[in-house]
Amino acid sequence: FQMFVASANAMYGYDPRTGKELWKVQHGCYSAAARPVYFNGLTMMCTGVGKKNELLAIKVDGQGDVTGTHVTWRTDMSVPRTPSPIIVGDLLYLLTDDGTLTCMDAKTGKQVWQERIRSNYCASPIYADGRIYFFSNQGKATIIKPGNTFQLLGTNTLESGLMASPAILGKALILRTKTHLYRVEDL
């Protein structure tokens, strides 16, 4: 088991049982807000704010400073600062703070497609019931079907903006807007 932490200046892998640092990758940015994701021996982490905001794919089997040896691929194109990436199957989805949605091959970092869903975003996307949901600061909900092509399933709008990441409770989505807490589900 490992715990992955994106922080100022570096990313880390820890043993969660002991707290021992296993590895680190230095990057020189700060305010890393997006949570790391894991896929097939790699953790993908956004570096945050700095000279070059990047997403790094790091092999998690290293020891010590693995900056020069364990970064499998990296990109600085359309990398979010706040919303976390999400992986569905073998595809990685990145949503920038200003609404550029990119789908990438999680193994290689190769772009599969890119689409503008226009708005400003802080909340991280969520995957539920075969769909990926994106919620904007202005209250716009965009729902897509995961896959190798962009497939918009629908859009909705909540009265006030949504900055908090949604949660799942059974078959319900829990959404906290600037003014209300919603539970959305089919009955």
Stockholm file with secondary structure:
# STOCKHOLM 1.0

chainA/1-187         FQMFVASANAMYGYDPRTGKELWKVQHGCYSAAARPVYFNGLTMMCTGVGKKNELLAIKVDGQGDVTGTHVTWRTDMSVPRTPSPIIVGDLLYLLTDDGTLTCMDAKTGKQVWQERIRSNYCASPIYADGRIYFFSNQGKATIIKPGNTFQLLGTNTLESGLMASPAILGKALILRTKTHLYRVEDL
#=GR chainA/1-187 SS CCEEEECSSEEEEECTTTCCEEEEEECCCBCCCSCCEEETTEEEEECCBSSSCCEEEEESCCCEECTTTSEEEEECSSCCSSSCCEEETTEEEEECTTSEEEEEETTTCCEEEEEECCSCCCSCCEEETTEEEEECTTSEEEEEECSSSCEEEEEEECSSCCCSCCEEETTEEEEECSSCEEEECCC
#=GC SS_cons         CCEEEECSSEEEEECTTTCCEEEEEECCCBCCCSCCEEETTEEEEECCBSSSCCEEEEESCCCEECTTTSEEEEECSSCCSSSCCEEETTEEEEECTTSEEEEEETTTCCEEEEEECCSCCCSCCEEETTEEEEECTTSEEEEEECSSSCEEEEEEECSSCCCSCCEEETTEEEEECSSCEEEECCC
//
